[in-house]
Amino acid sequence: MSLPQNPVVLIPARMASSRLPNKPLADIAGLPMIAQCYKRAVEANLGPVVVACAEQEIADVISKIGGHAVLTDPDHPSGSDRIHEALQKFDPANKHDAIINVQGDLPTVEPRLIRQTFDLLATEGVDIGTLAVEISELAERDNPNVVKAVAGFEAGQTVSRALYFTRSKAPWDEGNDDQPLYHHIGMYAYRREALEKFVTLPASPLEKRERLEQLRALESGMRIDVALVDTVPLGVDTPADLEKARQILAGS
């Protein structure tokens, strides 16, 4: 189980968004957001990049910039199911042995973070790799919208095995706020066999309770390793996020 040699980057995207309708097509520095995400993934230089889209409008945007898009069932319950369908269509011969799932609302993500996610698969026994950053804002510690990765990082250690993911403030810190908590970044690298196993599993009890699908993997005995990084990529979910992304990329 050495580092996979032929990865593919898959970006799930769909038009439905209650807070920011049609957000994959929102203009950011002269390109639709999904095209900016595609460019960041290409800049990671890991392998082919494919957008797994639910609607033809998204596919048309990617085709216009010379990229590759695969139409998928619009009714998929999760991005994992969407990228799995796209993988089967794009690579029916099973040539690609790893998949990096980059969310379609991260137009400013640094390519190095995509590479760091993939590098976690170099460790024997790791099924899935993901990222986290130490929480620096006090309000985020109790915010249920900030998912926490529970992992035991020793001093100076930047990779650890994930023990849990939660919307609660965890692990326990004796009422003090000087112990680190870690904000989970929802980007994943899968060994191909791990993704194929994951999508066949039923939703697990803790997954349903926390509304975090990565708990399905942990409950089934799969191993997830977490790399500790120094930044949270901007996820665009609101008009304010969109304006911030425009400001970032306007100056790049």
TORDOFI-69309 format. One record per residue (C-alpha): residue in one letter; x, y, z; residue number from 0. Coordinates in steps of 0.02 Angstrom, whole numbers, always signed. Example, Ala and Ser with C-alpha at 12.3 -4.5 7.8 and 13.67 -1.06 7.14 Angstrom:
2
 resn      x      y      z resi
    A   +615   -225   +390    0
    S   +684    -53   +357    1
END
This chain:
252
 resn      x      y      z resi
    M     +0     +0     +0    0
    S   +129   +128    -54    1
    L    +84   +299   -125    2
    P    -34   +275   -272    3
    Q    +46   +316   -438    4
    N    -99   +373   -546    5
    P   -218   +491   -455    6
    V   -364   +586   -527    7
    V   -440   +745   -453    8
    L   -631   +748   -450    9
    I   -733   +904   -412   10
    P   -917   +878   -371   11
    A  -1029  +1024   -419   12
    R  -1215  +1059   -426   13
    M  -1321  +1213   -450   14
    A  -1433  +1191   -297   15
    S  -1387  +1308   -155   16
    S  -1512  +1389    -38   17
    R  -1396  +1531    +16   18
    L  -1312  +1567   -150   19
    P  -1416  +1507   -299   20
    N  -1319  +1447   -453   21
    K  -1156  +1475   -361   22
    P  -1046  +1368   -477   23
    L  -1080  +1498   -613   24
    A  -1047  +1651   -504   25
    D   -917  +1763   -584   26
    I   -750  +1776   -494   27
    A   -613  +1876   -579   28
    G   -687  +1847   -750   29
    L   -721  +1661   -735   30
    P   -864  +1559   -660   31
    M   -821  +1494   -487   32
    I   -815  +1313   -544   33
    A   -687  +1361   -677   34
    Q   -578  +1443   -543   35
    C   -589  +1283   -439   36
    Y   -541  +1182   -592   37
    K   -389  +1293   -621   38
    R   -329  +1273   -441   39
    A   -343  +1083   -457   40
    V   -246  +1082   -620   41
    E   -111  +1187   -536   42
    A    -87  +1048   -407   43
    N    -11   +947   -551   44
    L    -65   +778   -484   45
    G   -157   +706   -633   46
    P   -313   +733   -737   47
    V   -449   +844   -664   48
    V   -632   +803   -692   49
    V   -786   +900   -637   50
    A   -928   +785   -582   51
    C  -1076   +895   -618   52
    A  -1262   +879   -592   53
    E  -1315   +999   -729   54
    Q  -1270  +1033   -910   55
    E  -1235  +1217   -875   56
    I  -1085  +1169   -768   57
    A  -1021  +1047   -899   58
    D  -1032  +1183  -1031   59
    V   -925  +1301   -926   60
    I   -789  +1171   -904   61
    S   -792  +1122  -1088   62
    K   -773  +1306  -1135   63
    I   -607  +1319  -1042   64
    G   -545  +1156  -1117   65
    G   -578  +1049   -964   66
    H   -664   +883   -937   67
    A   -836   +865   -856   68
    V   -946   +714   -826   69
    L  -1134   +729   -803   70
    T  -1200   +634   -652   71
    D  -1367   +595   -573   72
    P  -1432   +760   -499   73
    D  -1514   +665   -356   74
    H  -1355   +598   -275   75
    P  -1364   +621    -86   76
    S  -1181   +669    -67   77
    G  -1026   +727   -159   78
    S   -946   +557   -128   79
    D  -1083   +470   -225   80
    R  -1067   +599   -363   81
    I   -879   +579   -385   82
    H   -897   +390   -381   83
    E  -1017   +392   -527   84
    A   -903   +512   -621   85
    L   -753   +400   -587   86
    Q   -842   +248   -658   87
    K   -887   +345   -816   88
    F   -717   +429   -837   89
    D   -611   +277   -794   90
    P   -706   +114   -822   91
    A   -540    +22   -844   92
    N   -485    +63   -665   93
    K   -323   +148   -719   94
    H   -329   +278   -580   95
    D   -284   +209   -409   96
    A   -324   +363   -304   97
    I   -453   +501   -303   98
    I   -435   +675   -230   99
    N   -604   +753   -193  100
    V   -592   +944   -204  101
    Q   -752  +1037   -165  102
    G   -823  +1145   -304  103
    D   -842  +1298   -193  104
    L   -657  +1323   -153  105
    P   -602  +1444   -290  106
    T   -451  +1509   -193  107
    V   -385  +1343   -126  108
    E   -196  +1332   -130  109
    P   -137  +1189   -243  110
    R    -13  +1135   -109  111
    L   -159  +1086     +4  112
    I   -223   +970   -130  113
    R    -52   +889   -143  114
    Q    -37   +873    +47  115
    T   -202   +781    +52  116
    F   -142   +656    -78  117
    D    +27   +632     +8  118
    L    -60   +555   +159  119
    L    -91   +399    +56  120
    A    +96   +362    +58  121
    T    +75   +286   +231  122
    E    +33   +101   +231  123
    G   -141    +64   +294  124
    V   -214   +238   +264  125
    D   -379   +226   +169  126
    I   -424   +411   +167  127
    G   -325   +570   +192  128
    T   -393   +739   +243  129
    L   -338   +905   +319  130
    A   -361  +1009   +476  131
    V   -300  +1175   +544  132
    E   -283  +1232   +724  133
    I   -430  +1342   +775  134
    S   -372  +1518   +815  135
    E   -538  +1608   +838  136
    L   -619  +1575  +1006  137
    A   -797  +1580   +936  138
    E   -760  +1435   +819  139
    R   -727  +1317   +963  140
    D   -913  +1308  +1005  141
    N   -981  +1337   +830  142
    P  -1070  +1179   +766  143
    N  -1040  +1236   +587  144
    V   -853  +1218   +617  145
    V   -821  +1031   +612  146
    K   -684   +973   +730  147
    A   -560   +836   +688  148
    V   -512   +740   +845  149
    A   -333   +680   +824  150
    G   -187   +666   +944  151
    F    -51   +777   +871  152
    E   +109   +768   +973  153
    A   +218   +924   +987  154
    G   +291   +960   +816  155
    Q   +188   +823   +733  156
    T    +93   +870   +574  157
    V     +8   +703   +534  158
    S   -102   +599   +648  159
    R   -238   +469   +638  160
    A   -416   +534   +650  161
    L   -511   +463   +797  162
    Y   -673   +559   +772  163
    F   -756   +708   +688  164
    T   -887   +811   +777  165
    R   -984   +973   +777  166
    S   -960   +985   +965  167
    K   -814  +1062  +1057  168
    A   -696   +914  +1071  169
    P   -589   +844  +1145  170
    W   -622   +896  +1325  171
    D   -503  +1029  +1390  172
    E   -547  +1047  +1575  173
    G   -637  +1211  +1544  174
    N   -482  +1296  +1475  175
    D   -463  +1370  +1302  176
    D   -275  +1349  +1290  177
    Q   -281  +1171  +1223  178
    P   -286  +1159  +1033  179
    L   -440  +1108   +937  180
    Y   -434  +1070   +752  181
    H   -549  +1135   +615  182
    H   -580   +997   +488  183
    I   -558  +1046   +305  184
    G   -674   +943   +195  185
    M   -552   +888    +61  186
    Y   -514   +702    +42  187
    A   -395   +584    -44  188
    Y   -457   +405    -63  189
    R   -373   +248   -118  190
    R   -487   +188   -256  191
    E   -539    +33   -162  192
    A   -580   +140    -10  193
    L   -698   +252   -107  194
    E   -781   +102   -188  195
    K   -807    +23    -17  196
    F   -867   +185    +61  197
    V  -1008   +217    -62  198
    T  -1078    +41    -35  199
    L  -1093    +63   +153  200
    P  -1259   +115   +231  201
    A  -1266   +278   +326  202
    S  -1201   +243   +501  203
    P  -1279   +292   +668  204
    L  -1150   +425   +712  205
    E  -1150   +491   +534  206
    K  -1336   +521   +545  207
    R  -1324   +598   +719  208
    E  -1182   +718   +678  209
    R  -1227   +739   +493  210
    L  -1046   +701   +446  211
    E  -1023   +565   +316  212
    Q   -839   +536   +358  213
    L   -899   +452   +518  214
    R   -968   +313   +409  215
    A   -789   +270   +360  216
    L   -727   +272   +539  217
    E   -872   +167   +602  218
    S   -835    +36   +470  219
    G   -654    +22   +526  220
    M   -574   +124   +388  221
    R   -421   +227   +430  222
    I   -420   +415   +401  223
    D   -259   +514   +427  224
    V   -259   +702   +450  225
    A   -123   +824   +396  226
    L   -111   +982   +500  227
    V    -96  +1134   +385  228
    D    -84  +1320   +414  229
    T   -236  +1390   +324  230
    V   -421  +1358   +294  231
    P   -469  +1377   +111  232
    L   -613  +1497    +85  233
    G   -775  +1404    +55  234
    V   -902  +1508    -40  235
    D  -1075  +1485    +36  236
    T  -1143  +1662    +50  237
    P  -1139  +1826    -49  238
    A  -1010  +1890    +78  239
    D   -898  +1739    +44  240
    L   -915  +1770   -142  241
    E   -860  +1950   -125  242
    K   -710  +1897    -21  243
    A   -659  +1770   -155  244
    R   -674  +1904   -287  245
    Q   -559  +2018   -188  246
    I   -430  +1879   -164  247
    L   -423  +1827   -346  248
    A   -432  +2004   -413  249
    G   -264  +2036   -332  250
    S   -182  +1873   -386  251
END
